[in-house]
């Protein structure tokens, strides 16, 4: 879930320049066996932290994919391109545009669902079109998925509209091709809707089993739960928009034969920055990315995607509690739980489900330290990814 949010790397700059960080005690992976990854997300001006984390931990980032969740795939993909450009990584990390639409869901069906079952606190891409809101710098919702709101780039602090273009081919085709060329080596990270992942599963029956695994930001277990921030209860912290945007794709992904699937959902609500946190990013190292986070990261929403990425790259240090459980996804449009997961123990589950790893608790202090380090000391360009 994001807010309305390659080559090789032996990135030691952060360790050299930031010796006080406890990340020194979590050494990046061996350079002799760099893991490979594709990151699929509904990118926004600060979502680049999700790819900085695997870069720091010596992952080879094969590419980024954009999806439709908080906004349309075209707009979120342009954010990915802009992020790479400001980080001087455009020439070594390609971006592939994902599917414009979910498998079945549309703005009309979503809004009808809300009429039947009540409004969701966060509606993502299917909020009603609001041109006034867009002119203030917010990403487009509903309407034409091909339209671009440039104000979302030009009014954001230290940002700009990208000068680089998408790589050729769809996100799903890219995923299939990358996994075929690197069987058993490529992890898939999904922090938006699972449309592109589901399409890849359907394009190639061997795709899922030939990956190294699937990591997902999503899968809240209680839509009625509220979370307190100060004196305010925020229901949108458990609004599972990534799954609700495309419930059918979610079910395809969660029943596919990936070697392993990890869900990070409720446990991703714990790291919420205050202004002092954001100011420290720039105070320690004033760079384009730290300025971008300070200007655009809200102080009332968690680092959702970043927490899921931290679980992926340093599970031993980050995860405090996890369980294995069988999950299904409610794909009945007339159900008030449409798009939400249903967990089962083995004795009670219906047929056709598979076991996933569900993260119950993470070390929030560790996650916050990891975020600080990769934003304060990012790679200076593609040359840094080669040591």
N, C-alpha and C positions, 0 to 999 in steps of 0.2 A: 504494500500500500504506500503510495507516495502522497505528499502533500500537494494541494492546489494553492505537493512536493513534489599481433602484438607480440605482438612480438614479445621479446624476452625482457625480463626485469630482474636485475639484482640490485634492488633499490636500498642502498645503505645510507643514503644522504640523511634520512631522518635519524638514524642511529648515531651518526657522527655529529650532527648539529644539535641534537636534542637528547643529550646523555641522561637526563633525569627521567626520561620516560620509562615506564615499566615494560614497554614493548621490547626493550633490550633483553628482557628475560624470556621473551617468546620469539626466538629467532625465526626469521623467514625460512621457508622450506629449502631443502637442498637444491642447488642450481643444477644438479645432474639429472633431476627428474621433475622438471617444472610441470605442474598441472595446467591443463588448458580449460578455458571457460568461455561461454557465451552469456552475456547479460541482456535479458529482455525486460524492458521497463517502460512505464509511462513517464518518461524523463521530464524534469523541470529544472529551473535554474540552480538548484543545490543538490540534485540527485546524483551528480558526478561522484560524490563520496562513495557510492556503492561500487564504482569501478576503481577508485583509488585504493580501496582496501585490498582487493585481490592483486593489484599491481604491486603493492608494498610487500605482499606475501609471495612474490615471485610466481604468480600465475601468468601464463601467456593468455592474454585477452584476445581471442580470435576475432571478436567483433561485438558490436552492440546492436540490439534489435529494438524497434519502437513498437508499442502496442496502444490500443485504444482502451483507456480506463478512466483516468482523470480528465483527459482531453482526447482529441482524435490522434491517431497514429502519426499523421503527417506533422502536426504541431509538436507532439512529444519527440518525434525524431529530429526535428529542427533544433530542439533544445539539446539533444545529445550532440548534434553537430557543433552547436555553438560552444558547448562545454569543452569538447575536444579541441576546438580551435583556440579558445582562451588558455587552455593548458598546453598548447603546442604539441598535441598528440594526433592531429588530424591525419598526418601522412602514414601513420602506422596502425591506427585502429579504425576500421571501417564501420559505417552505420548502415543498417538495412531497414528499410521501412516495412512495418508490419501491416496486417490486414486492417482496412478501414473499419469494417464492421465486425462485431461478434458473430458467432455462428447463427444465432436466432434472434437475440435481443436487439431491439431498436429503441429509439427515443419514445416512440408511440407506445410500445408494449411496456416499457419501463414506467412511463407516466400513468398508464392505465393500471398497472400493478399497484402503484402508490395510491391510486383512487380506491382500489379494492381493499388494500391491507394497511393503509397508513403511510405517511411520508417517511422517507429515510432522512437521517440528519445530514448525511453527505451523499450527494447524487452523482458526483463525478461528471463524466462526459454527457450524461443524460439529464442534467439540469436544463431547464428551459433556456433557450437562446436569449442572451442579454447583451446587446451591442453596447449599451452604456457601460456595463461592467468590463467588457473587452477593451474599450478605449482607455480604461484606467490601467491596463496592463495585465489583464487576466486572460487565461487561455480560453479558446472557444469551446462552447458546449452546445449540443444538439445542432440543428441546422445541417449545413453542407460539410461533410468530413474533409473535403478538399480545400476549404478556405483556410487562410493563414491569418492570424492576428499578429502583425508585426510589433504592435505596442507591447506585447508580452516580452519582447526582447529589447526594444529601444527604451522603455521606461524603467527597466530593472537596473539597479545599481551595478556598475562595472560590467555590464553585459553588452551584447550586440547581436544583430542578426547575422547568421552564419554566411560565410563566403564560400563554403565548401558544399559538396553535394553528396547525396546518398550513393552507396555502392549499388551496382546493378543486380537486380534480382530481388525476390521477396525474402522477408525474414525467415519464413518457414523453409523455403528452398535452400537458403544459406545454412540453416541448422542441419538439414538432412545431409547436405554436401560435406559440411565440416565433420560430422560424426562418421560418415562413410570413409573419409580420408584419415580419421584418427580413431578407429574403433576402440572403445573402452577407456578413452583418455579425456573426453570432453564433458565437463559438468555444465548443466543448464541452470541458470539463476533467473527466477521469475519474480519480479516485484510489482507487476501490474496484472492485467488480465492474462489468462492462459490461452488465448486464441491462437497465437502463433505456434505454441508448443503443441496444441491439439492438432493443428493442421499438419505439422511435421509428423506427428504420430500417424495420421491418416495417409500422408504421402508415402511413407516408408514403414512397412510393418516391422522392420528390424531397428528402426530409429531408437526407440526408447531403451531397448535392452543393450544397445551398443554404446550408450552414453556412460559416463562415470556416475551419474546420479542427477537428481532434480532437487533444487532448493527453492522453496516458495515462501514469500511473505504473504500470509493469508491463512485463513482457517479458524476464525474466531468460533468459540464453542458456545457462546451464549449471547444472542443478539440483544437480550433485554438487560444485560449487565451495563452499569454505568461506572465510569471511573472519575474519581475526584482529582481536580487540579486546584489546589488552594480551596477556595470556597465554592468552586463551580463544578457541577457534575457535567461531564461531557460524554454524551451518548455516542458521538461520532467516532470516539476512540475504539469502538467495537463494531463499527459499521463496515461490514466486509465487502467493500465496493469492488475489490479485485475479482472476487468470485461472483458477485451479483451481476456485474456487467456481462459476464459470459458463463452462466452456470453449466451449460452443456459442454463447453470446452474444459471447464474445471473437472467435470466428471470423467471426460476422456483422459485427461492427464493423470488424475488420481487413481485410475484403474489400469493404466498402461504398465508395461513390464519394465519400468526403470529399475536398475539394480538396487536403488534406495531412493526414498523420497523423504525430505525433511520439511516440516511445516513450522514456521515461526509466526505466531499471531499475537495472542494476548501478552506473551512475554516480551513483545517488542514495544510495549507502551511505557517502559520504565525510564528511558533516557530522554528527558525533555530539557532543552537548553534554556538558561536564563540569559539576560543581557551580558552578565559578567563572563559567562562561557563564550559567547560570541565575540566579545571584545578581546578576550584572551587570544583567540585565534589570530587576530591581526597584530596584537601587541607582541606576541612571540615571533611571528614572521609575517610581515606585511607583503602579501603576494596576491595576484589576481584572484585566486581561488578562495583564499581566506577572506578577502574583501567581499567576494560574491556571497559567501555563506552569511557573513555578518549582515549584509544588506537585505537578504531575502529569506533567511530561515526564521519562521515564526517561533516565538517563545512560549507558545501554548500547545504545540503539537509535538509528538515524539519523533525521534529518529527511527522510523519504522524500517525502511529499506536498509539503512545502514546497520541496524541491529541484526537483520537477517544475513547480511553480508559478513558481519563479524562472526556469527555462528559458523558460517561456511568456512572461513579462512583459518580460524583458530578455535575450533570446537572445544578442545580440551580445556583451554583457559577461560572460555566464555560461558559455556553451558554449565548450569548448576543442577538442573533436573530435567530429565526427558523420559518419555514413556513410548512404548510401541503400542499402536492401536489400529484397528481397522476403521476406515472412514468411507462413508458414502456421501454423495452430494444430492441435495433435494433439487430435482429438475422438474417438479410439478409446478407449472405456472400459477395454478390456483392455490398453492400452499403459501402461508405466511412466512415459511422458511425457505422460499425459493432462492437458491444460490448458496445456502449455508450447508456446512458439513454436518453429518450425523456420525458421531463416533460409536463404535461397538466393541464389545469384547468378543473373543472368538466364539464362545458358546451361543451368542445371541445374534450374530451377524447374518444378514441375508447372503445368498450366493453371489459370487463374482467380485468380491471386494479383495483388497490387498492391504497388507500392513504398511503403515508409515511411521516415521519417527516424529513425535510431537514434542516440541520444546516447551517445557512448563515454566522454567525460570532461567534467567541469565544473570551474569555478573555485570550490573549496570555501570559500576565504576570502571571496570575493564573496558567495556564498550566505549564509554566516554573518552577514555585515554586513547584508544585506537583511533577514534574519529579525530580527536585533536591532532594527533601526530601526522596522519596522512593529509590533513588539510594544511597544517603548518609547513610541512616539508614534502610537497608533491614532487614528482619527477619534473625536471625543467624542460623536458622534450623527449622526443623519440630516442635520442642518443642515450639518455639515462636508462632506457629499458634494455640496453645491451651492456650494462655494467659501467 
